[in-house]
Amino acid sequence: MGVFPFFSNDLGIDLGTANTLVYVSGRGLLIDEPSVVALDKSSRRVVAIGLEAKRMLGRTPGEIEAIRPMKDGVIADFDLVEQMLKYFIRRVQKYPSFILRPRAVIGVPSGITEVEKRAVVDSAESAGVREVYLVAEPMASAIGMGIPVNEPSGNMVIDIGGGTAEIAVIALFGMVCDMSVRVGGDEMDEAIVSYLKKTYNLLVGESTAEQIKIQVGSAFPLEDELEMEVKGRDLVAGIPKTLRITSTEIRDALNEPISTIVEAVKQALEQTPPELSADILDKGIIMTGGSSLLRGLDERLRQETNLPVNVIDDPLTCVARGALKIIENLDTYKPVLLNTHRKNR
């Protein structure tokens, strides 16, 4: 770090489709906010970022628009991501940026293209980061969980976020095989919106769909099925309407996105070398990411793969924790970084 190691201002960032998390060296998790930006339509001026902007989703007056600048794990609106990052980084900075600009490791989907990588690096540099490194999310998750990624023994990690599901078998600082499907919590919400529209002519917003998923969503039959009241707009009469829905119905609605994830897991297992398959049989599959908390998803995977499946204790913060661990031990973890690093001079 040069002359002032105690000035360390290293960041571990999980730039997610649904939420952005920032861990700061020596200070822990300081940012955990939705990746949402609210804009004034006429002036394109940013009105709110994060939690405040998320509360506006689907509720804004005509001149204000709430936008999610990340789509399927990658940048959909470069300028807004830059402004969002700038805002979050400024909030966690201990020293003014002219004294010390931070270094950061950012978790990105393993299926990301070169152009998408470049966009993440450029937006972070524009937001004031001095050195930007990228790491694949499954690798960051594994390091965040404390898995010894340097050993020859194989570990299978499934990271299901808002925009993507990442499946990887990790050994010797590398991903021996990885699958990335652009299906996650967002697609589950969309499936619920679409189901209610088709079945009941009821129109609900994405925030309501997310609430339904959290309260009664499941991927496997439950011992006690749940039900909840849903409010939306009747598409036929055009007036507000309330109805009760059950977890069985929502499970049917979620079947398509969940089946896509299950198929990707099976494909990854088919591509795994036999020696590592034996390790996975012993250790099982580890699930992380916010969408891995969906009820019964671990049970569904257990049934489909005949392997032990475990959801870790704090699945939402794993990527950011791992990213911070990498930047704090850069020499040790250099082999896991994606090769787009360009030092700012």
N, C-alpha and C positions, 0 to 999 in steps of 0.2 A: 504493500500500500504506500510505500515511500516513507517520507520523514515522519508523518503523523498517523501511525496505525490506529491510535485512539480516536481519530477523526472518522474512522470507518463508517461509510454510509451505504453499505451494500444492501441491495433489495432482491427479494425473491418474488416474482410476479406471476400470478395465474390470470392471464388475460382471457377470461372465459366468455362464452356466448351469453350466459345468464348472469354471472357475477364476476367481478374483478376483485382479486385478493392481493394484498401487498404485505409481505413479511419484511421487517427491517432488522438488520443485524443488531443483536443485543437488546432489542426492544419488543420483539414478538410481532403478533398479528395486529397491524394498525388500521388496515382498510379491508372491509368485507362488505362491498356494496354492489347493487345491481348494475350491469353494464347498460345503462340507459341514459340518454341525453335528451333534454327538452329544449326545443328551438323556437324562436320567434320566426314565423314563416316569412314575413316581409323583409326583415333585416338580416335573417340567418344568424341572429345573435343567440348565444347559449343562455337559456334562462335558468336551467337547473341540471345537475348531474347526480347520478347515483340513486339513492333511496328516494330522495325528494322527487326526482324525475320519474321513477317507477310508479309512484303513487298517482302520477298524471296519466299513465298509459290508458288509453281508451276513454279518458274523462276530460280531455283538454278542450278549451274553447277554440273557435275557428282559427284564431291567429297563432295558437301555440300547437306544436307538434312534438309528441314524445317518440323518439326513435331509438332502436337498438342497433348500434353501429357494428356489432359483431354478428355474423350469420354463419352457422355450421362450423363454429370454431375459428373462423378466419375473418379478416377485416372486410366489411362491406362498405363502410364509409370512412375513408382514410382521414379526412380533416377532423371528423368528430372523435375518432379514436385518439388522435393526437391531442385534442383538447381535453378529452377525458383523462388520458394518462398524465398530462401536464397538471391537471387539477389534483389528481390523487397523489402524484409524486411531490407536489408542492406542500400538500397537507402533512406528509410524513418527514419532510426534510428538516433536519436539525440545524443545518448550517445553510447560509445563503448560497445559491448555486454558483456565484462568482468565486466563492472560497473553495467549495468542493462539490463537484458534480458527481452523482452516485454511479456505481456500476450495478448492472442488473442481469439476472438470468430470468428469461421469460419462458414459460411452458407453452408449447404450441402443439396442435394435432400432429400425429406421426405421418398422416397422409398429405401434409401441406406441400404446396408446389414452391418452386424457387421464387416465383414472383410474389407469392403470399409471404414467404419468409422475409424477402426484401422489404415488403410493406411494413411488417412488424418492426424490423430493425430501424427503418427510417422514421417511423412514428415515435419510437422510444427515444431515438437520438434527438428528434425535433422537440420532444418533451423535456429534454435536458439531461438525458442519461449519457455518461461519458463513455462507458464501454457496455455494449449489448451482446449477450450470448443467448442462444436459443437451445432449448432441450425438448425432446419429445415428451408429451405428457405422461405416457405410461412409465417412462424411465424416471421422470421427476417424482411420480407417485411412489414408485418402488423405493427410491432414496428417502423420500419423506416418511415412509413407513418403517424405515430402518432395515430394509432387506439388503443383505450384503451382495450388491450387484457385481462385485469384482470376482466372485467365486464361480467355478465352472458348473455348479449346480443350477438347474433351471427353475425359474419362478414364473408362473403365468399371472399377469395382472390385467384386469378389465377395468378401464376407467370410463364410466358413462356420465357424460356431462349434459349441458343444455343443448349443445349442437351436434356433438359427435359421440360415438362409442369407439374406444380405442382398445384393441386387444393385442397384447404382446407377450412373448416368451423371452425372458431376460436372463442372460448369462454372460460372464466375462466382459462386463462393461458395454455390452451391446444387445440389440434386439435381434434375436435369432430369427424370429418370424413375427410379423406384425400385420394386423388388419385394422383399417380405419374406415368406419361407415358413418356417413353424415346423418345419423339418426340418434336422437337423444331426447331430453325432456321436452324440447320445443315441438318435436314431431308427435310426441304423446299428447301434448296440449291440443295440437291441431286435429289429431284423431278424435279427441273428445268433442271439440267444436263441431266437427263434421258429423259425428254420430248423432248429437242432439238435434242438429239441423235436419238430417235425413229422417230420423225416427219420430221426433216430436214437433218438427217445424219451430224449434226454439233456437233463437240466436243468442249466444253468450260471447263475451269478450275473452281475450287470452288470460287475463288475471283470474277470471271466474273458473276457466278451464283448469288452470294450475291449482286452484283451491280444491276443485273436485278431485284432481289426481292425488293431491296430498291427503285429503280426508277419506276418500273411499276407493282410490285406485289400487289395483293389485294385478299380479301376473300369474297367480296360482290360487286355486280355490281356498277360501279362508274357513277356519273352524266356525266362526260367527260372522256371517255376511253383514256388511254395513249398509246404511242408507243415509241419504242427506237430502235436504231441500235445495233446489236450484232455482234461482230467479234469472229471467232473461226476457227477450222480446218475442212475442208470438208472431211468426212470419205471415200467418194468414190474416189474423185480426189486426196486427200492427200495434198491439197494446202489451204492456208488461204482463208476464205470466209466471206462476210458480208451479213447480212439479217436484215429485219425490223420485229420486233415482237410486238404484242399488249398486253395490260393488260388482255384482255379477254382470250387469249391463256394461259398466265401465271396463271390466276385464275384457269383454268382447270387443269393445271399441279400441282397446290398447293392443289387441292381439297382433295386428300387422307390424307396428314398429318393434314390438318385443320379439316377434318371430325373426325379423331382420337381424336383430342383435344376436339371437341364439344361433342363427345360421352362420354369422361371422365368427362366432366362438368355435363352432364345429369346423369351419374351414381352417382356422388358425391351428386347431388341434391336429387336423389332417397333415398340415405342413410341418409339424414339429418333429425334429429328428428323434428316433426311438430312445436314445439315451436320456434325452431331456423329458420325453413322455413319461419315462419311469419316475423321474423326479416329481413331475406334476401329479402323478398318481399318489405318491407319498404325501406331498404337501398340500395338494388341492389348488383351487383357483382363488385368487384374492380379488375382491371387488372394491372399487373406490369410485369417487365422483358422486355428485348430488343425486343423480337419478338412480344410483344403485340402492337408494333407500326405499324405492318402491316396494310395497309389501309383496312378499312371495317371489320376488325376482330371483333371489338366491336359490329358493326351493325349485323353481322352474328349471334353472340351469342345472341344478343337481340331478333332476329327473332326466333331462335331455342328454347329459354327458356322462352320468354315472360317476362323477367325480365329487370330492368334497368341495363345497363353495363357502367362502367366509367373507362377510362384509366387515371391513375394519371399523374401529371405533369412531374416528373422526374423518369420514370420507371427503368432506367438502374442502378441507384445508391442505390435503396431502401434497398436491402439485406445488403450491406456493412454499410449503415447508421444505420440500425437496429442492426447489429452485434456490432457496436461501442457503441450504446446506452445500449445494454445488458451488455457489459464488464464494462462500466462506472457506471452502477447501478446493480451490480451483485447480491446483496442481494434481491432486488426487483424481478429480472427476473430469479432467480435460477430455479423456476418450469418449465421454457420453455426449459432448456438445455437438450440435449440428453445425456443419461447416459453412456458415455465412458470416462469421465474425469479422468485423472490420473495426479497427480501433480508431476512435476519433482523435485527431491530433490538434 
